[in-house]
Every structure is written in structure tokens, then in C-alpha cells.
Amino acid sequence: MTKLRAVLLTTDYPPRSGGIARLLGDLVLGTEHSVHWQVLDTRAEPTGAGNGRLARLAEGPASMGRVARWLRAGDDRLVVCGHPYLGAAAVMLARGANAPLGSLAYGMELVPRRPAHHAALRALRHSDRVVAISRHTARCVLRLGVREDRVRVVPPRFRPSWAEQFPPRRRSEGTGLRVLAVTRLNEGYKNVELLLRATQVLGPTGVIERMTIVGGGPRLDALRARARTFGVADQFHLTGHISDEQLASVAGSAHVGVFPSRDSIAERGFEGFGLVVVELAAAGMPVLVADAAGAVDAAEPEWSMLIDPDDLRRWVEALETLAADEPRRLAMAEAAFAWGAALDSRATAQLFLDALRPR
């Protein structure tokens, strides 16, 4: 059987971190049994990429021409646009190779901030398929003028590397909750201040033993300073960037995960899905999730609670409830662990590939 020839144009690909890079890496690796991939990255140095070659998109027309000729040599071919701002280049490549074009749509990149963004996003209308990672993201795509019959929704429920590694354990009597968030510290809509205020309220009562925020960014020092000002620096732990092994260790010892991102009109920022929600659940813990944007699609009712991201009292009450009712917390943790163990990255990758290809 002849393999499909597919080219992925992207701005983020492993070994870089982040949700988009992880999604695209899982897509390529999960379908390499049936697809011969070529990956064109705007920033990468040439290196291995699945079963294809990772090349710099910045190599320009020569690179695009070479890839177009490679695509035309196959009977079955596809161009995948991995970032909406690369839409124009993807359209040119697809037309040059006489190949269908499938585009991936994530989140806040779909909200234009400058005239150049408007121009770039118009290219989405020329895609044969646009695959959105949540219903919220799909609504954003439709507002850009993409035809509804071309839009598909596929949540990126890829299996984290630590799935099945951390079976839930009963919390020792009299101990507080170890709470975990994983987020970049770049934008205000990530809503880390809500977690800081919750720690200020619940730290002195013993409900929270430790609130750990994993992730780095330009707001890291300012948040550490605020934690000292609030008197919770010992309980509100901002780790900065840490290794995957260190993150796995932190996740394995946590009792509750939190994902507080809001849909911010002021910042035009929101979560396209919330891959971290999936990762926290697969580490065997209940997850408190902000009832906003695409994160709603990441949460499953048996192991999560959806909470207004601007209602501090509700977040405090939810944490108090889980701290006071260990059987309930443990039942939710066990449901999350079982759900995470059943995730199938290869099947999810195939869902994405099928949605990207017009039939």
C-alpha cells in the first residue's frame, strides 16, 4: 500500500515545548505508519522529524519548490497548515503540488490583533478542511468566514507520557492539599492571580499545603514578589521552567490540578482547548477547570469541576470541599486515572488526519 505523502507547515514542533508543538509531534508520530511526512518549520534546524525531514521554512522558494515536486511524485498527497499565520504559504504549496489543504486551528491566534493578522487569517477560507480543537475554536473559525461544511472539531486528547504511572493514593489524615497548575507566565488571562488569592485565603487554614505553579515567562518575578507581599511565599511555589522528569515527579505527588484561564476580552486571549487539563487528569487527580472558552471541552464531568474563572469564592469552596471530603476527592482521582489510562494517541492522531483530508 502506497503511503500518503503529507507536508506540515508549522511554527512549533518538538523538541520545542508547548501545547501546539506536542499536538503536532503526536500527529506526525501517531500516523507515521501510513503517512510519509515532511515537516517545514519556520525556526527549526534540519534534524529528524518522525519518518520525514524537518527543514526550515525560511529556506524560501527553493525549499517550497523541492517539497512541491516531492508531493507531486505521490498519487496520494496532502498539505497541512499547522499555524493560521502560515496559511498563505500553505495555499501556495497546495496549489503548486495540486494537493488538498487541511488547516489546524487552535485558539487566540484566530483573533487578529494587527492588519497583517487579518490578511493572514483570510487564507483559512481557501482550506479544503479546517480542524478546530474545540467548539469554541470552531466558532472563531466560522467568524473568519470559513464555510461551516469545511469545519471539523477534534479535541486533542493525546495520551501523556506519564499516563498510568501515578495511581491515586488516599491523602494522609490532617494534611492539606497539594495543588498543581502548569502554565506559561506570559499573559494575564492565564489567571494565576486567582490561585495566589486562593492560597492567601486557604493557606492559613491548612486547606492548601502547597500551591505549585510550573512554568516560566516574563511575569515570573512579579508573581514571586506578590507572593512575598501576600505572605504566602512558602506555600505558593513558582518553579519556573523545569524538566519533564521534574514535572512528572511534581504531578505524581499532587492531590488536585487547577486550570483557571479566563476568556479575556481586554487581552483577546483564551484557551483553544487546554491540553494541560488532560495531562493533569492522566496524572490521577481531580481538576478544577475554568468554565471558559475551549477548556470546557477538555474537562470530563466524572473527574472535573467547571468554575467561573472570576469567582474566587467558588474556587475557594471547591478546594475546601475536596480537602474535607477525601473519599470524593479519591473517587474523582481514580476516575481521572482510569480515563487517562484509556487514552490512545495513535487513534487521536488518526482522527485528526481523517478530519484534515477532504473526502
Buried (B, 14 or more C-beta within 10 A) or exposed (E): EEBBBBBBBBBBBBEBEEBBBBBBBBBBBBBBEBBBBBBBBBEBEEEEBBBBBBBBBEEEEEBBEEBBEBBBEBEBBBBBBBBBBBBBBBBBBBEBBEBBBBBBBBBBBBBBEEEEBEEBBBBBBBBBBBBBBBBBBBBBBBEBEBEEEBBBBBBBBBBBEBBBBBEBEEBEEEEBBBBBBBBBBBBEBBBBBBBBBBBBBBBEEEBBBBBBBBBBBEBBEEBBEBBEEBEBBEBBBBBEBBEEEEBBEBBBBBBBBBBBBBBBEEBBBBBBBBBBBBBBBBBBBBBBBBBBBBBBBBBBEBBBBBBEBBBBEBBBEBBBEBBEEBEEBBBBBBBBBBBBBEBEBBEBBBBBBBBBBEE
